[in-house]
Structure formats: structure tokens, C-alpha cells
Amino acid sequence: MQEAVHDGHGAGAVHGAHAARGAGALALCASTIFVSAFLLFLVQPLIARQILPWFGGSAAVWTLCLVFFQVVLLVGYFYADWLSRRPLRTQAVVHALLLLAACAMLPVIPDAAWKPTGQGDPSAGVLAVLAATIGLPYLAVCTTGPLVQSWVARLHAGDAPRQAKVYRLFALSNLAALAALVVYPFVLEPVFALRAQAIAWSVGFGLFALLAIVSVVAVGKARPTQTRAEAAATTAAAPAAPLSWGDQLLWLVLAALGTVALLAVSAFITQDIASVPMLWIVPLALYLLSFVLCFDSDFWYRRWLFWPAVVVLPPVMGWYLNTPQRSLPIAAAIGLYCVGLFVICMFANGELARARPGPERLTRFYLLLALGGAVGGIFAGVVAPHFFNGYWELPASLAAPGLIVLWLTRGRLQWVWTVFAFAVVVGFAAFLRMDAVAVSLNVLYAAVSALALFAVGYTAWRARSWPAAAGLAGALASVAVAWLSVYSVLEADNRTMLRVRNFYGALRVEQFGIPGALTASRRLMHGVISHGEQLQGAVQRRLPSTYYGPKSGAGLALLTNRAETQRVGVIGLGVGTLAAYGRAGDTVRFYEINPRVTAAARSHFTYLADSPATVEVAQGDARLLMQQELDAQGSQRFDVIVVDAFSGDAIPMHLMTREALALYGKHLLPTGVIAFHISNRHLLLAPVVKRLAEDAGMQALRVHFEPVPNNLTLEHSSEYVLLTRDARFLQDPVIRERGEAIDAAGVTTWTDDHSNLLGALRWTTKP
């Protein structure tokens, strides 16, 4: 009897020791996942910011970075899926070798030898420097989530309830990504230089590598030793059922939907609703939050709540596309699209969480999630800009949830009644839109919505199932989004003469008034940002307008102490308005990164053709081109350089740094003037330019112009900062009268290594 009691106590002690080791191993694994996801999200803006000035700072560079990160992530998930099926000892050895190889590439600071020579397409150079600098470290951190979760699943082998909770670690990794999203722009970027950030990240990677190695060792020690009977039972257990192609396709589609919706909504609200700096953080935070909630617990995603929301909100978002002049207030429109994005992401990720397989299929599940994300990212970031003339991926992402709901409920539908109800609603809508039936859009929407609601209720009653009604509602929602989107382009925006799109965004040329009339005008728009406007009368079309009138900062720089002939450099073409100041013998050289802007300026506006000056357009990033010109043929010897690239939310900061100003100075005559156009509702850039001027030994004056109301030359209020070393220019009576001093107290000098966009924000929006 005493012996039996002694054996029982021994078994309890052994079980307790295993439990303690298991808890320690789990804590290590969770810490490893958190640190890896945090590093994963930090390194993306860090490395992109470092190489941006090398390759011109264009949107194409950001897109190439995005494609690189998605492809490496996909490779990492392939690696995790392959390695997770190997013995734990093999996994430990192979992964340790990868971590050590990645450590050999630290710190993540690009070597200057990778800087481009300026010849040919820089795409290969961007990908090469990314691979050489961050390739292995990024691969190592992106493999960690699925791989460590598979280790935790092994740790709890035979314990189904604990194995089921392994997906909570995926929620933890997204929580870490969300933390990194907040920390980088609000904590790290304003305080630390890029080199310091890179060194700190490299130290963090060393900590992560140590955690990963210790974690796999701890898991190996914490796994309980099986008895022969338990091992035989495990061996005899039925193998996991093979995954169906339908299930895997559903995972891929849902993952792609979330990514496309994120990119499309982010682009739309930042370019077509409000050009607000850092607004892109809100959609990305909501996207990550949906992962955290859906994979943390089944509590957060409820079909009875999110299915109705996902069939109601997308048509409302489509309706906004169809409203005249985007009639909702900006705050309401941003709120609508952010809430709609969150609902779509909760639907996509909630259905993914419901469809997740057992832990034995965990790495395959994550592989398909990565594949879906890569497909969605490449579609929205690469394919759509090449093949669409507008943001058509937005209505596609709004219509897709309804079709997915229809697919998920296909087994509950009574197809005869569903098709009948669908046909009645669509036919009724088509009947109301016939020319013979004159109804307003509001009456049409109300009538069709009421009939659709009745049809959904009728379908639910016939099928005795609310999922059946949801399927019909999803189909109707998708059709509504498609109809509203097409109608918004074909009918509501009838003043658009040109609509084109590429890597740099969507452009449109708008016509106001009858073409050729004295008061008619044309405007070039990039989202909500105007790139210039021109009157069309024979005389009026030669007058500089919008931000470039004679009393603007640019006008003063060009007209004050004017030489007999001038060479003028302009960074940013717009519609070519500044060519209106050109005289015979003058040269006006524009630097324009977007070839679509150049084509529109030549085909729909006449400033370039009308100018008596010699007009040159250099295609590409201004800073990169000016460096190439300096290296190949020396200084351009400009009398005036106008830097006109800071009106939007995503300003090209590499054009407003110490290094950039030094380059401009080498192309400027000693008596020359640099005019920074800084009209911006959300950014206070005058102190930044003033600090740059002081650093370069130049004088800086702010010139603000406010036109009279209803002026006939279409002049807009504008703000410039003029930089010069020429005392004669500064003593000119007009400059002394119009120039204002600038307070730059507390502002640090922006460099390629450090800039602080957050510090330049206007906390009270300029009207």
C-alpha cells in the first residue's frame, strides 16, 4: 500500500515537472512570435526609407518593396510548411542555421556600392539591394509565426483542447504588428535617425534569433515521454482527412479579399476623399485588428451580426461613389469607408477562422493565407494600375463579400425561389431605369431597397432558413455595387474628359463650361489634389493661374530682378503653368516623374505649346535626374528653381532634405532663387525649409498670397518659401514688402537619414 502511494506521488511529481516545463516553453514561444511579428512590421518602412533617395523616391519603388516583401513572405511560409513535417531535431538544426546565416547579414544598412549608376531601369537594382540587405533576416522573421505555432501544437500533442488554442498565437502576432504600426511613425521615426533605427532593429533581431533557438530546445525538453501503449495508440490514430480543393480555394479567396479591400480603400480615402498625412494608418490598423479579434476567440465574429453588415455596407459605399461631388462630409465619408473596411475584414478573417483546419494542417493553412495575400497585393498594387483607368479594384472588393456569402449558403438555398426573387428585384430596377419611367435616383433606391428587403424575407420564409435569405441578399448586394460603380463612371461624372491610371495614381482631366468659351476651363486632378487649371479663351489661356499667378511666390521669384534671358528649373510639371512666364530666349526645364501627367499636359492643355521659351520635360524623379545631369554635364546654372511637389499627403520627403538642397544649389547660379511651393492644408512646412536654408547658409522668406474672391484668372491662395544668397533680390522693394520672417524654433534639419513628418503636422487643419 505504501509503495503504491509512493509511486503515485512520483507520477504526480513527474507530471508537475512536465507541466512546468510546458508552461515555460509556451511562454518562450509566445515571446518569440511577438518579437518576430514586431520586427517584421518595423523593417518594412525602415529599409524602404533607406533606399528611397537612391532610386528616386517614386511610387514604383514603394510598389517594388511591397512585391518583394510579399514574395519573401510566401517563400517563408513554403519553408515553414516544408520544415514543420520534419522531426523536431531536424527543424531545430535547419532553422538555427538559417538564423545564423541571417545574423551574418546584420546590420540591415544598405551598402553604398548598391547605389544605382543612373543607367537603365532601376527595378532590378531595387530588388537586388533588398535581397542583399534584408533578404535572409526578413525570411527568418516571417517564417517564425507558423513554424513556432507548429512547435506549440507538438508540445500539446494528444491534448485537443490545448491544440485548438494554438491559433491564438496568430492573434498575438497580429497584435505585435499593430503595436509596430503605432510605434514606428509616432515614436521611432520622429526621434531616431535611420542608421540608429537599423542598428536597433539588428540588435532586436539578435534577441529574436536567441529566443527562437531557446524556444525549440525548450519544446523538445517539455514534450512528455510517451509510454509504448501511448505511442502505439498515436501511431494507430486515423490520419487527418485530406484537404479539399474547395476548402483551400476558399482560404485563398478570403485572404486575397482582405488584402485587396485594404489597399483599395486606403488608396481611395487618401486620394479621393481627403489628402491627410498618415491617414493610411487607420485602415491598416483596422485590418490587423480584425485578425487579432477573429483568431483570438470565436466570441468576436458572429455571423448574425457581420453577414447583414457585409451585405448592407458595401452597397452604401458604392452609393457614395455615385453621389454628386462626393456629397457626404469628409469625416462621414472616411468613417463610412473605415467601418465598411473593418466589416469586410472581419467577414473575411472570421470565415477564415471558422474554416481553419486542425493543428496538423496549420502550416498549410498559413501558406495559403500568404498566397492569397500575395495574389491580392499583386493584383491591387501591380496589375490594377497597369490595366485599369480607375480604382476598379475598390468596387470589386465591395462586390466580392456578397458572392462569398452566396457560395457559403449554397447548400441551404431553394434555387427556384431564390432565382425568382432575384429576377423580380433586378427586373423591377431595370424597369424603373427605363426612359419611359421618370423617377429620381432617391425614389429608385428606396423602391428597389424595399422590394429587395421583401424578397429576402420571402426567401427566408420559403426556405425556413435565414442563411438562405443571406445568400440572396449577398447576390443582390453584389449586383447593386456593380451597377452603382458602373453608373458612377458612365453618367454621374460627365465632365471628365480623360481618366488614366498608373503606378503613381489615377488622373482625370475635368472640363468646366463649353469647350472654347471665354469662361471655360480645364483642370487636372490627382484624387482630390489639383495639378493645375487653364482658361480656354485665346488670351486667357496664356495667363498663369491657380497657385502660380504673378503675385505668388513663384511669380515673384521669376519676375523680380529678371535677367535678359533666364534658365528655370521646375520640379513637378502639373499642366505646365509656369511655362507661361517664358520669353523668347528663355529655357524652362520641367522634371516630372509621372509620364501620364506629361501626356495630359501636352494633349489637353496648351501652356507648353503656347510658351515662346524653349520648354524641356525631363521624365523621371527630379533628384535622381539632377544628380545624373550634374555627373554627366555639370551644373544646369538655373536662375530660378521651383520645387512644386508638396501639395498632397504623401510628400516626397527626399526632395526636402539637406542633401536635396545641396544638389539644387549646385545647379543654381550664385544670384539664383529656389522657390519651395508649400501650400498644404495639413502640413506646416515653412519652418522645415527655413531650417534647411539656415543649414545651407541661405536666407529664407515666406510669401503668402490671397486672391480677391471670384477672380477671373482662377488664382488660388498660395504659400511659398523663397531661398537665396542674393542680397539684391532680398533688397527689392516688392520682396521686402511681401516677404515674411519664419520662426523655425525647435525644428531639426531634415536629412536623408532623419526627417519628422509628424512634427510638421498642422494640428488645426488649414481651411
C-alpha positions in Angstrom: 0.0 0.0 0.0 2.8 2.4 0.9 4.6 1.5 -2.3 1.6 2.3 -4.3 1.2 5.7 -2.7 4.9 6.4 -3.2 4.5 5.6 -6.9 1.5 7.9 -7.2 3.4 10.8 -5.7 6.3 10.1 -8.1 4.0 10.1 -11.1 2.4 13.4 -9.9 5.8 15.0 -9.5 6.8 13.9 -13.0 3.6 15.3 -14.4 4.1 18.6 -12.5 7.6 18.9 -13.8 6.4 18.3 -17.4 3.6 20.9 -16.9 6.0 23.5 -15.6 8.4 22.9 -18.5 5.4 23.1 -20.9 4.3 26.4 -19.5 7.8 27.8 -19.8 8.2 26.6 -23.3 4.8 28.1 -24.3 5.9 31.5 -22.8 9.1 31.4 -24.8 7.2 30.5 -28.0 4.7 33.3 -27.4 7.6 35.8 -26.8 9.3 34.7 -30.0 6.2 35.1 -32.1 5.5 38.6 -30.6 9.1 39.8 -31.2 9.3 38.4 -34.7 6.0 40.0 -35.8 7.0 43.3 -34.3 10.3 43.2 -36.2 8.6 42.1 -39.4 6.4 45.3 -39.4 9.2 47.6 -38.4 11.7 46.6 -41.0 9.4 47.3 -44.0 9.3 51.1 -43.7 12.8 51.2 -42.3 14.5 49.6 -45.3 12.3 51.3 -47.8 13.1 54.7 -46.3 16.8 54.0 -46.6 16.8 53.2 -50.3 14.2 55.6 -51.4 16.5 58.6 -52.2 18.8 56.2 -54.1 16.1 55.2 -56.6 14.2 58.5 -56.9 11.5 58.2 -54.2 8.8 57.2 -56.7 5.7 55.2 -56.1 7.3 52.4 -58.2 10.0 52.0 -55.6 7.4 51.5 -52.8 5.5 49.1 -55.0 8.6 47.0 -55.7 9.3 46.9 -52.0 5.8 45.7 -51.4 6.1 43.0 -54.0 9.5 41.9 -52.6 8.1 41.6 -49.0 5.1 39.6 -50.2 7.1 37.2 -52.3 9.6 36.6 -49.4 6.7 36.1 -47.0 5.3 33.5 -49.3 8.7 31.8 -49.6 9.0 31.8 -45.9 5.6 30.1 -45.5 6.6 27.5 -48.0 9.7 26.9 -45.9 7.7 26.6 -42.7 5.2 24.2 -44.3 8.1 22.0 -45.6 10.1 22.1 -42.4 7.2 21.5 -40.0 6.7 18.0 -41.4 10.3 17.0 -40.3 11.4 15.7 -36.9 11.8 18.4 -34.3 15.6 17.9 -34.1 15.9 18.4 -37.8 13.8 21.5 -37.6 16.0 22.9 -34.8 19.2 22.3 -36.7 17.9 23.7 -40.1 16.2 26.8 -38.6 19.3 27.5 -36.4 21.4 27.5 -39.5 19.0 30.0 -41.2 19.1 32.3 -38.2 22.9 32.2 -38.0 23.1 33.0 -41.7 20.7 35.9 -41.3 22.7 37.2 -38.3 25.8 37.3 -40.6 23.9 39.9 -42.8 23.4 42.4 -40.0 23.1 45.3 -39.6 20.4 46.0 -42.1 22.1 49.0 -43.6 22.4 49.0 -47.4 25.9 49.2 -48.7 26.7 52.3 -50.8 28.0 50.0 -53.5 24.4 49.2 -54.4 23.6 52.8 -55.3 22.5 52.9 -59.0 24.7 54.4 -61.7 21.7 56.1 -63.2 21.6 53.9 -66.3 18.6 51.8 -67.3 15.5 50.6 -65.4 16.2 50.7 -61.6 13.7 47.8 -60.8 16.4 45.1 -60.8 18.6 47.4 -58.6 15.8 47.8 -56.0 15.2 44.1 -55.8 18.9 43.4 -55.6 19.6 45.8 -52.8 16.6 44.5 -50.9 17.7 40.9 -51.3 21.3 41.6 -50.3 20.4 43.8 -47.3 17.3 42.3 -45.8 16.6 39.0 -47.7 17.7 36.4 -45.1 16.7 38.3 -41.9 13.2 39.0 -43.4 12.9 35.4 -44.4 13.8 34.3 -40.9 11.3 36.5 -39.1 8.4 35.8 -41.5 8.8 32.0 -41.1 8.5 32.2 -37.3 4.8 32.6 -36.8 3.6 29.3 -38.5 6.8 27.4 -37.5 6.6 28.2 -33.8 2.9 27.6 -33.7 3.6 24.1 -35.1 6.1 23.5 -32.3 3.4 24.5 -29.8 1.0 22.1 -31.4 3.6 19.3 -31.0 4.0 20.4 -27.3 0.3 19.7 -26.7 0.1 16.5 -28.9 -2.8 14.4 -27.7 -4.4 17.4 -25.9 -7.1 18.5 -28.3 -8.5 21.5 -26.3 -5.0 23.0 -25.9 -4.1 22.3 -29.5 -7.2 24.2 -30.6 -5.9 27.3 -28.9 -2.7 27.4 -30.9 -4.3 29.8 -33.4 -4.5 32.4 -30.6 -0.8 32.8 -31.2 -1.7 34.1 -34.7 -3.8 36.8 -33.0 -0.8 37.6 -30.8 1.5 38.1 -33.9 -1.0 40.5 -35.4 -1.3 42.4 -32.1 2.5 42.8 -32.3 2.2 44.0 -35.9 -0.4 46.5 -34.7 2.0 47.7 -32.0 4.8 48.2 -34.5 2.4 50.1 -36.8 1.9 52.6 -34.0 5.4 52.7 -32.7 7.3 53.4 -35.9 5.6 56.7 -37.2 4.8 58.1 -33.7 7.9 57.0 -31.6 10.9 55.8 -33.7 10.8 57.9 -36.9 10.4 61.3 -35.2 13.3 60.6 -32.7 15.9 58.3 -34.2 17.9 58.6 -37.4 17.6 55.8 -40.0 21.0 54.4 -39.1 20.2 54.3 -35.4 16.9 52.6 -36.3 18.7 50.0 -38.4 21.2 49.2 -35.7 18.4 48.9 -33.1 16.5 46.6 -35.4 19.6 44.4 -35.9 20.0 44.1 -32.1 16.4 43.2 -31.8 16.9 40.5 -34.5 19.7 39.0 -32.4 17.4 38.8 -29.4 14.8 37.2 -31.6 17.2 34.6 -33.0 18.2 33.7 -29.5 14.6 33.3 -28.4 13.8 31.1 -31.4 16.7 28.7 -30.7 15.9 28.6 -27.0 12.2 28.0 -27.8 12.7 24.9 -29.9 15.1 23.5 -27.3 12.5 24.1 -24.6 9.7 22.5 -26.6 11.9 19.4 -27.1 12.6 19.1 -23.4 9.0 19.8 -22.4 7.4 17.2 -24.6 6.2 14.4 -22.3 7.8 10.9 -22.9 5.2 8.5 -24.3 4.7 5.0 -23.0 4.8 2.2 -25.5 1.0 1.9 -25.3 0.5 5.7 -25.9 2.9 5.6 -28.8 1.1 2.6 -30.3 -2.2 4.5 -29.9 -0.8 7.6 -31.6 0.6 5.5 -34.5 -2.8 3.8 -34.9 -4.7 7.0 -34.9 -6.5 7.8 -38.1 -4.6 10.2 -40.4 -6.0 13.6 -40.9 -8.5 13.8 -43.7 -7.1 15.3 -46.9 -7.8 18.9 -47.6 -10.3 19.5 -50.4 -9.5 21.9 -53.2 -12.7 23.8 -52.4 -11.6 24.5 -48.8 -8.1 25.6 -49.9 -9.6 27.8 -52.7 -11.9 29.4 -50.1 -8.9 30.2 -47.8 -7.1 31.8 -50.7 -10.0 33.9 -51.8 -10.8 35.1 -48.3 -7.2 36.1 -47.7 -7.0 37.9 -51.0 -10.2 39.7 -50.3 -8.9 41.3 -47.1 -5.7 42.4 -48.8 -7.4 43.9 -51.9 -10.0 45.7 -49.7 -7.3 47.2 -47.5 -5.2 48.5 -50.4 -8.2 49.7 -52.4 -9.9 51.5 -49.5 -6.6 53.0 -48.3 -5.9 54.4 -51.8 -9.4 55.7 -52.2 -9.8 57.6 -48.9 -6.3 59.1 -49.1 -6.5 60.2 -52.7 -10.2 60.7 -53.4 -11.7 61.7 -50.1 -9.1 63.5 -48.0 -5.4 64.0 -48.6 -4.4 63.7 -44.9 -0.9 62.6 -43.9 -0.8 59.2 -42.1 -4.4 58.5 -42.8 -3.3 55.2 -44.3 -2.5 54.0 -40.7 -6.2 53.8 -39.8 -7.2 51.2 -42.5 -4.1 49.1 -41.8 -4.8 49.2 -38.1 -8.4 48.0 -38.6 -7.2 45.2 -40.9 -4.7 44.0 -38.3 -7.3 44.3 -35.5 -9.7 42.1 -37.4 -7.0 39.3 -37.4 -6.5 39.8 -33.7 -10.2 39.5 -32.9 -11.1 36.7 -35.2 -8.2 34.4 -34.2 -8.2 35.2 -30.6 -11.6 33.8 -29.9 -14.8 32.7 -31.6 -16.6 35.2 -29.4 -15.8 38.2 -31.7 -17.1 37.0 -35.0 -20.8 36.3 -35.2 -22.5 35.6 -38.5 -25.8 37.0 -37.4 -24.0 40.4 -36.9 -21.5 40.5 -39.7 -23.4 38.9 -42.6 -26.1 41.5 -42.6 -23.4 44.2 -42.2 -21.4 42.9 -45.1 -24.4 42.9 -47.5 -25.6 46.4 -46.4 -22.4 48.5 -46.1 -20.8 47.7 -49.5 -23.8 48.9 -51.5 -23.8 52.1 -49.3 -20.1 52.6 -50.1 -21.0 52.1 -53.7 -23.7 54.6 -53.4 -21.2 57.2 -52.1 -19.2 56.7 -55.4 -22.4 57.7 -57.2 -23.2 60.8 -55.2 -22.7 64.2 -57.0 -19.5 65.8 -55.9 -19.0 63.3 -53.1 -21.7 65.0 -51.1 -21.0 63.4 -47.7 -18.9 65.5 -45.3 -15.3 64.3 -45.3 -15.4 62.9 -41.7 -18.6 61.0 -42.5 -17.1 59.6 -45.8 -13.9 58.5 -44.1 -16.0 56.9 -41.3 -18.2 55.1 -43.7 -15.2 53.5 -45.6 -13.3 52.7 -42.5 -16.3 50.9 -40.9 -17.0 49.2 -44.2 -13.4 48.0 -44.5 -13.5 46.7 -40.9 -16.7 44.8 -41.6 -15.3 43.2 -44.8 -12.0 42.3 -43.0 -14.0 40.8 -40.0 -16.1 38.8 -42.5 -13.1 37.5 -44.4 -10.9 36.7 -41.4 -13.9 35.5 -39.4 -14.7 33.0 -42.1 -11.0 32.0 -42.3 -11.0 31.4 -38.5 -14.2 29.3 -38.8 -12.7 27.2 -41.6 -9.2 26.8 -40.0 -8.1 23.2 -40.0 -6.6 21.1 -37.1 -3.1 21.9 -35.9 -1.7 19.1 -38.2 -2.7 21.3 -41.2 -1.6 24.6 -39.6 1.3 25.5 -41.8 -0.6 24.6 -45.0 -3.4 27.0 -43.8 -0.9 29.8 -43.3 0.8 29.1 -46.6 -2.5 29.6 -48.4 -3.2 32.7 -46.4 0.2 34.1 -47.5 -0.5 33.0 -51.1 -3.9 34.8 -51.0 -2.4 37.9 -49.6 0.4 37.9 -52.2 -2.2 37.4 -55.0 -4.4 40.2 -53.7 -1.4 42.5 -53.2 0.0 42.0 -56.7 -3.5 42.4 -58.2 -4.1 45.7 -56.4 -0.6 47.0 -56.4 0.8 45.9 -59.8 -1.9 44.6 -62.1 -4.7 47.1 -61.4 -2.5 50.2 -62.1 -1.5 48.8 -65.5 -4.9 47.6 -66.7 -7.5 49.8 -65.0 -8.1 53.5 -65.7 -9.6 54.0 -62.2 -9.8 52.3 -58.9 -11.9 49.4 -60.1 -10.4 47.0 -57.5 -12.5 49.0 -55.0 -15.9 48.0 -56.3 -14.5 44.5 -56.9 -13.7 44.2 -53.3 -17.1 45.6 -52.3 -19.0 43.2 -54.5 -17.0 40.0 -53.6 -18.3 39.6 -50.0 -21.9 39.2 -51.2 -20.8 36.5 -53.7 -18.9 34.7 -51.0 -22.0 34.7 -48.8 -23.9 33.2 -51.7 -21.3 30.5 -52.0 -21.3 29.7 -48.3 -25.1 29.3 -48.2 -25.4 27.4 -51.5 -26.4 24.2 -49.7 -29.3 26.0 -47.9 -30.8 27.7 -51.0 -34.0 26.7 -52.7 -32.7 27.7 -56.1 -36.1 28.1 -57.8 -37.4 30.6 -55.3 -34.0 32.4 -55.0 -33.6 32.9 -58.7 -37.3 34.0 -59.0 -36.8 36.6 -56.2 -33.6 37.8 -57.6 -35.1 38.2 -61.1 -38.0 40.2 -59.7 -35.8 42.7 -57.9 -33.4 43.1 -60.8 -36.2 43.3 -63.4 -38.0 45.9 -61.3 -34.9 48.0 -61.0 -34.3 47.8 -64.8 -38.0 48.8 -65.4 -37.6 51.9 -63.2 -34.5 53.0 -65.1 -36.2 52.8 -68.5 -36.6 56.2 -70.1 -40.4 55.8 -70.1 -40.4 55.7 -66.2 -39.2 59.1 -64.9 -38.2 58.7 -61.3 -35.4 60.3 -59.3 -32.4 58.3 -58.0 -33.7 58.6 -54.4 -37.0 57.1 -55.4 -35.3 54.4 -57.4 -33.0 53.4 -54.5 -35.9 53.4 -51.9 -38.2 51.4 -54.1 -35.6 48.8 -55.1 -34.4 48.5 -51.5 -37.9 47.9 -50.2 -38.6 45.2 -52.8 -35.2 43.6 -52.1 -35.9 43.5 -48.3 -39.3 41.9 -49.1 -37.6 39.3 -51.4 -35.1 38.4 -48.8 -37.8 38.0 -46.2 -39.9 35.9 -48.6 -36.9 33.7 -49.4 -36.2 33.1 -45.7 -39.9 32.1 -45.1 -39.9 29.7 -48.1 -36.6 28.0 -47.1 -37.3 28.2 -43.4 -33.7 29.3 -43.1 -32.0 32.7 -42.6 -28.8 31.6 -44.3 -30.8 31.1 -47.5 -32.0 34.7 -47.2 -28.4 35.8 -46.6 -27.4 34.1 -49.9 -30.0 36.1 -51.9 -29.1 39.3 -50.0 -25.4 38.7 -50.9 -26.2 38.3 -54.6 -28.4 41.4 -54.6 -25.7 43.4 -52.8 -23.1 42.4 -55.4 -25.3 43.4 -58.3 -26.1 46.7 -56.5 -22.4 47.5 -56.1 -21.6 46.7 -59.7 -24.5 48.8 -61.0 -23.7 51.8 -58.8 -20.0 51.7 -59.7 -20.5 51.5 -63.5 -23.2 54.2 -63.3 -21.0 56.5 -61.3 -18.4 56.4 -64.1 -20.7 56.4 -67.1 -23.3 59.0 -66.0 -22.6 60.9 -62.8 -19.1 62.2 -63.8 -20.0 63.6 -67.2 -17.4 66.4 -67.1 -14.4 64.1 -67.2 -12.6 64.3 -70.5 -9.7 61.9 -69.6 -9.3 59.2 -67.0 -6.0 57.3 -66.8 -4.0 55.5 -64.1 -0.6 54.1 -63.5 1.8 53.4 -60.6 1.5 57.0 -59.4 -2.2 57.0 -59.1 -5.4 57.9 -61.0 -5.6 61.1 -63.0 -8.5 62.8 -64.6 -9.0 65.9 -66.7 -12.2 67.8 -66.0 -14.0 70.3 -68.3 -15.9 73.2 -66.9 -18.1 75.1 -69.3 -18.4 74.8 -73.1 -15.0 74.0 -74.7 -13.6 77.1 -76.3 -15.8 79.6 -74.4 -14.0 82.5 -72.7 -15.0 81.4 -69.2 -14.5 77.7 -69.9 -11.6 75.9 -68.2 -9.9 72.5 -67.7 -8.4 71.1 -64.6 -6.0 68.2 -64.0 -6.8 66.3 -60.8 -5.0 63.5 -58.9 -7.6 62.3 -56.5 -8.6 65.5 -54.5 -5.4 67.3 -55.4 -5.4 69.9 -58.3 -2.4 69.8 -60.5 -3.4 73.0 -62.3 -6.2 74.6 -64.3 -6.3 76.6 -67.5 -8.8 79.0 -69.0 -9.6 78.4 -72.7 -10.0 81.8 -74.2 -7.4 82.8 -76.8 -5.9 85.4 -74.5 -6.8 83.9 -71.1 -5.2 80.6 -71.8 -1.8 82.2 -71.7 -2.2 83.6 -68.2 -0.7 81.8 -65.2 -3.4 80.6 -62.9 -4.1 78.7 -59.7 -1.0 78.7 -57.4 1.3 80.4 -59.9 0.0 83.9 -60.5 2.3 86.9 -60.8 1.8 87.7 -57.1 2.5 84.2 -55.9 5.9 83.2 -54.6 6.8 81.6 -57.9 5.7 84.7 -59.8 7.9 86.9 -57.6 10.9 84.6 -57.9 10.6 84.7 -61.7 9.8 88.4 -62.2 12.0 90.1 -59.6 15.4 91.3 -60.9 14.8 89.3 -64.0 17.8 88.7 -66.3 17.7 89.3 -70.0 17.3 85.6 -70.5 16.5 83.0 -67.9 17.0 79.3 -67.2 14.3 78.0 -65.0 14.0 74.5 -63.4 10.7 73.3 -62.2 10.2 70.1 -60.1 6.7 69.0 -60.9 5.0 69.7 -64.2 1.3 69.8 -63.4 -0.3 71.3 -66.5 2.8 73.3 -67.3 1.5 76.6 -65.9 4.9 78.1 -65.2 5.8 77.9 -68.9 3.5 81.0 -69.3 6.3 83.1 -67.8 8.8 82.0 -70.5 10.0 84.5 -73.1 11.9 84.0 -76.4 15.4 83.0 -75.4 14.4 81.6 -72.0 14.6 77.9 -71.2 12.1 76.3 -68.8 13.1 72.7 -67.8 10.4 70.6 -66.1 11.2 67.5 -64.1 8.1 65.2 -64.0 8.1 61.7 -62.6 4.7 60.6 -64.0 4.6 60.1 -67.7 0.8 60.3 -67.6 0.9 63.8 -66.3 3.3 64.8 -69.2 0.9 63.3 -71.7 -2.1 65.0 -70.2 -0.3 68.4 -70.1 0.5 68.1 -73.8 -2.8 66.7 -75.0 -5.4 68.7 -73.0 -3.6 71.9 -72.0 -1.7 74.5 -74.1 0.8 76.1 -71.7 3.7 74.1 -73.0 2.8 74.7 -76.7 2.0 78.4 -76.3 5.2 79.4 -74.5 7.7 81.4 -76.5 10.5 79.8 -74.4 12.3 76.6 -75.1 10.4 74.1 -73.0 12.1 70.8 -71.9 10.4 68.0 -70.0 12.8 65.5 -68.2 10.9 62.3 -67.4 11.8 60.8 -64.0 12.4 61.6 -60.4 13.9 65.1 -60.2 16.6 64.4 -57.6 17.8 61.3 -59.5 17.8 63.2 -62.8 19.6 66.3 -61.5 22.3 64.1 -59.9 22.8 62.3 -63.3 22.9 65.7 -65.1 25.5 67.0 -62.6 27.7 63.9 -63.0 27.4 63.9 -66.8 27.4 67.5 -67.9 27.8 69.7 -64.9 25.5 72.4 -63.5 22.3 73.5 -65.3 23.0 77.0 -64.0 19.4 77.8 -63.3 18.3 81.4 -62.4 15.3 80.0 -60.5 14.4 76.5 -59.3 10.7 76.0 -58.3 10.1 72.9 -56.2 6.4 72.1 -56.6 5.8 68.6 -55.1 4.4 69.1 -51.6 0.6 69.7 -52.0 -0.5 66.1 -51.3 -0.5 63.9 -48.2 2.4 61.6 -49.1 5.0 64.3 -49.8 8.3 63.2 -51.4 10.5 64.0 -48.3 13.7 63.1 -50.2 13.1 66.4 -52.1 13.2 68.4 -48.9 16.4 67.4 -47.2 19.9 68.8 -46.6 21.3 66.6 -49.4 18.5 67.6 -51.8 19.1 71.3 -51.1 22.8 70.8 -51.6 22.1 69.3 -55.0 19.7 72.1 -56.0 22.5 74.6 -55.0 24.9 73.0 -57.4 22.5 73.6 -60.3 21.8 77.2 -59.2 23.6 80.4 -60.2 25.1 82.4 -57.2 22.3 85.0 -57.7 19.6 82.4 -58.1 16.5 81.7 -56.1 14.9 78.5 -55.0 11.1 78.7 -54.5 9.5 75.9 -52.4 5.8 75.7 -53.0 4.4 74.5 -49.7 0.7 75.2 -50.0 -0.7 72.3 -47.9 -3.8 72.0 -45.7 -2.3 69.5 -43.3 1.5 70.2 -43.2 3.3 73.2 -41.8 6.5 73.1 -44.0 7.8 76.7 -43.8 9.8 76.1 -40.6 11.3 72.9 -42.2 12.5 74.9 -45.3 13.7 77.8 -43.1 15.9 75.3 -41.1 17.3 73.9 -44.3 18.2 77.4 -45.5 20.0 78.2 -42.3 21.9 74.9 -42.6 23.0 75.8 -46.1 23.8 79.5 -45.3 20.9 80.9 -47.3 18.2 83.5 -46.5 14.5 82.3 -46.4 11.3 84.4 -46.7 7.7 83.2 -46.6 5.4 84.6 -49.3 1.7 84.2 -48.8 -0.8 85.3 -51.4 -4.6 85.5 -51.0 -6.5 86.4 -54.2 -9.6 88.5 -54.4 -12.9 86.5 -54.3 -14.2 85.3 -57.7 -11.1 86.4 -59.6 -11.3 85.8 -63.3 -7.8 84.3 -63.6 -8.6 81.3 -61.4 -5.8 82.2 -58.9 -5.7 80.3 -55.6 -4.3 81.2 -52.3 -0.7 80.0 -52.1 2.3 79.8 -49.8 5.9 79.7 -50.9 9.3 79.9 -49.2 12.0 81.7 -51.2 15.7 80.8 -50.6 18.6 82.8 -51.9 22.0 84.2 -51.2 21.5 87.3 -53.5 21.3 90.5 -51.4 20.0 92.4 -54.4 17.0 90.1 -54.6 16.3 90.5 -50.9 16.5 94.3 -51.0 14.0 94.6 -53.8 11.0 96.7 -52.5 8.4 94.1 -53.5 10.3 91.3 -51.8 10.8 93.4 -48.7 7.1 94.2 -48.6 5.8 90.7 -49.3 8.4 88.6 -47.6 7.7 87.4 -44.1 10.1 86.1 -41.5 9.7 82.4 -40.4 10.0 81.0 -36.9 11.9 77.7 -37.0 12.5 77.3 -33.3 12.6 73.7 -32.2 12.7 72.3 -35.8 15.5 70.0 -36.7 17.2 69.8 -40.1 15.7 67.2 -42.3 18.2 64.9 -43.9 18.1 61.7 -45.9 18.8 59.9 -42.6 16.3 61.7 -40.4 13.0 63.6 -41.0 10.0 64.2 -38.9 6.7 64.3 -40.8 4.7 64.0 -37.5 6.3 67.2 -36.2 5.2 69.1 -39.4 1.5 68.3 -39.0 -0.9 71.1 -38.6 -3.0 70.1 -35.6 -5.6 72.6 -36.6 -6.4 72.0 -40.3 -5.9 74.9 -42.6 -9.1 76.0 -44.4 
